[in-house]
Amino acid sequence: MKIDWASLGSVFGVSLAVTVALVSLFTLGITGLSRRERAASQGDSAALAVTGAYTCFAACAAAVGYGIYLIVA
């Protein structure tokens, strides 16, 4: 049996990059929701922060759904 180390390293690199990207997107979503809470306590509007948070969460859900699609297909 011969292991293709270059392909194994490539898969590791891509999975690491995708994991960091998903964690970053989710963190941005949480940050947007916390800004909404801060703005609500001050009496301001935070529509942009909420929209950005929901967009980040939707992108995370789409990436997870695409990953599941790749596994199943």
trRosetta pair geometry for C-beta under 8 A, 3 or more apart (Angstrom, degrees):
i j d omega theta_ij theta_ji phi_ij phi_ji
3 8 6.6 3 171 -29 102 141
4 7 4.2 32 114 21 117 115
4 8 6.4 152 92 -17 65 88
5 8 5.4 -55 -144 40 36 114
5 9 6.1 38 156 -20 68 105
6 9 5.8 -55 -148 37 28 110
6 10 6.4 32 151 -22 62 107
7 10 5.4 -52 -146 35 34 115
7 11 6.4 35 155 -18 66 102
8 11 5.9 -51 -149 35 31 110
8 12 6.5 32 151 -18 63 106
9 12 5.5 -54 -147 37 34 113
9 13 6.2 34 155 -20 67 106
10 13 5.8 -54 -146 36 30 111
10 14 6.4 25 158 -15 64 107
11 14 6.0 -56 -144 39 29 107
11 15 6.2 25 159 -15 65 110
12 15 6.0 -60 -145 41 27 107
12 16 6.2 27 157 -20 64 110
13 16 5.8 -56 -146 36 28 111
13 17 6.3 26 157 -17 64 108
14 17 5.8 -56 -147 38 31 110
14 18 6.2 27 157 -16 66 108
15 18 5.8 -53 -142 39 31 109
15 19 6.2 35 156 -22 64 107
16 19 5.8 -55 -147 35 29 113
16 20 6.4 26 156 -16 64 106
17 20 5.9 -55 -148 37 30 108
17 21 6.3 31 153 -19 64 108
18 21 5.6 -54 -146 38 32 113
18 22 6.3 31 156 -18 66 105
18 63 7.3 175 -169 -177 103 127
18 67 8.0 132 158 -83 145 123
19 22 5.9 -55 -147 36 29 108
19 23 6.4 26 157 -15 64 107
20 23 5.9 -56 -145 39 30 109
20 24 6.2 32 154 -21 64 109
21 24 5.7 -56 -147 37 29 112
21 25 6.4 30 155 -19 64 105
21 63 7.7 -166 107 -129 111 164
22 25 5.7 -52 -146 36 32 111
22 26 6.3 29 156 -16 65 106
22 60 5.8 100 -153 -128 85 87
22 63 5.8 -151 -95 99 105 149
22 64 7.6 94 -134 -58 137 85
23 26 5.8 -55 -146 39 31 109
23 27 6.2 34 153 -21 64 107
24 27 5.6 -54 -146 36 30 113
24 28 6.5 33 154 -19 64 103
25 28 5.7 -53 -151 34 31 112
25 29 6.6 33 150 -20 63 104
25 56 4.8 178 -179 -164 79 91
25 59 5.4 -114 -161 91 145 118
25 60 5.1 176 109 -66 125 93
25 63 7.7 126 43 6 159 144
26 29 5.5 -51 -153 34 35 115
26 30 6.5 35 151 -17 66 102
26 56 6.9 162 -90 149 24 111
26 57 7.4 71 -117 -98 64 63
26 60 5.4 74 -72 -93 85 150
27 30 5.7 -52 -147 37 34 110
27 31 6.3 37 152 -21 65 106
28 31 5.5 -53 -146 37 33 115
28 32 6.4 37 153 -22 64 103
28 52 7.1 -90 154 150 104 105
28 53 7.5 -163 129 -107 69 57
28 56 4.7 -162 90 -112 103 155
29 32 5.7 -52 -150 33 32 113
29 33 6.6 28 154 -14 63 104
29 52 7.8 -160 -105 126 54 70
29 53 4.5 97 -153 -157 63 69
29 54 7.6 112 -136 -56 103 18
29 56 3.6 -154 -64 91 92 124
29 57 4.7 108 -135 -51 151 81
29 60 7.1 -70 -18 -10 148 133
30 33 5.8 -56 -151 38 33 109
30 34 6.4 32 152 -19 66 105
30 53 7.6 133 -35 -137 13 109
31 34 5.7 -54 -147 36 32 110
31 35 6.5 35 152 -21 64 103
31 53 7.6 -162 70 -95 55 98
32 35 5.7 -52 -150 33 32 112
32 36 6.7 38 149 -23 62 100
32 49 4.5 173 -159 178 78 75
32 50 6.5 154 155 -87 107 23
32 52 4.7 -161 -110 88 144 97
32 53 3.0 -159 91 -62 130 96
32 54 8.0 -113 111 -8 145 53
32 56 6.7 158 6 16 138 132
33 36 5.4 -45 -153 28 39 117
33 37 6.8 40 149 -18 65 99
33 49 7.6 173 -63 145 21 102
33 50 7.3 70 -98 -110 58 65
33 53 4.9 118 -46 -143 75 159
34 37 5.5 -48 -153 33 39 113
34 38 6.4 41 149 -19 66 104
35 38 5.4 -52 -145 39 36 113
35 39 6.1 35 155 -18 68 106
35 46 5.6 172 125 -153 88 138
35 49 4.1 -124 90 -150 124 154
36 39 5.8 -55 -144 39 29 108
36 40 6.2 31 155 -22 64 107
36 46 4.3 -172 -110 94 60 141
36 49 5.2 -167 -58 100 77 121
36 50 5.1 73 -88 -69 133 91
36 53 7.2 -69 -22 -3 125 149
37 40 5.7 -53 -145 35 29 112
37 41 6.5 28 156 -18 63 105
38 41 6.0 -56 -152 34 30 109
38 42 6.6 14 154 -6 63 111
38 46 7.7 104 66 -74 75 150
39 42 5.8 -65 -148 46 33 103
39 44 4.2 -87 -162 77 90 98
39 45 6.6 -31 158 101 132 10
39 46 3.6 149 45 -47 156 117
39 49 6.9 160 -6 28 140 144
40 43 7.6 47 -172 -72 29 23
40 44 7.8 -93 -62 57 24 60
40 46 7.0 -74 -40 11 74 122
46 49 4.2 -33 175 38 100 120
46 50 5.9 106 115 -24 86 93
47 50 5.8 -58 -147 39 31 109
47 51 6.2 32 155 -19 66 108
48 51 5.7 -54 -144 38 30 111
48 52 6.2 31 156 -17 64 107
49 52 5.8 -55 -147 39 29 111
49 53 6.3 32 153 -22 64 106
50 53 5.6 -52 -146 35 32 113
50 54 6.3 27 157 -14 65 106
51 54 6.0 -56 -146 40 29 106
51 55 6.3 32 153 -21 63 108
52 55 5.5 -55 -146 36 31 114
52 56 6.4 33 155 -20 65 104
53 56 5.8 -54 -151 34 31 111
53 57 6.5 26 153 -14 65 106
54 57 5.6 -53 -145 40 35 110
54 58 6.2 38 154 -21 66 106
55 58 5.7 -54 -146 37 30 112
55 59 6.4 32 153 -19 64 104
56 59 5.7 -53 -149 35 31 111
56 60 6.5 34 151 -20 64 103
57 60 5.5 -50 -149 34 35 114
57 61 6.4 34 153 -17 66 105
58 61 5.6 -53 -146 38 33 111
58 62 6.2 35 153 -20 65 105
59 62 5.6 -52 -145 37 32 112
59 63 6.4 32 155 -19 64 105
60 63 5.9 -56 -149 36 29 109
60 64 6.4 26 155 -15 65 107
61 64 5.8 -55 -146 39 31 109
61 65 6.1 33 154 -19 65 108
62 65 5.6 -55 -145 39 30 113
62 66 6.2 31 155 -20 65 106
63 66 5.7 -52 -145 36 30 111
63 67 6.4 34 153 -21 62 104
64 67 5.6 -52 -150 34 33 114
64 68 6.5 32 152 -17 65 103
65 68 5.7 -53 -148 36 33 110
65 69 6.3 38 150 -22 65 104
66 69 5.4 -50 -148 35 34 117
66 70 6.5 36 152 -21 65 102
67 70 5.7 -52 -149 33 32 111
67 71 6.6 31 152 -18 64 103
68 71 5.7 -53 -149 35 34 111
68 72 6.2 25 156 -13 68 109
69 72 6.1 -61 -142 42 28 104
69 73 5.8 19 164 -16 66 115
70 73 6.2 -56 -132 40 24 105
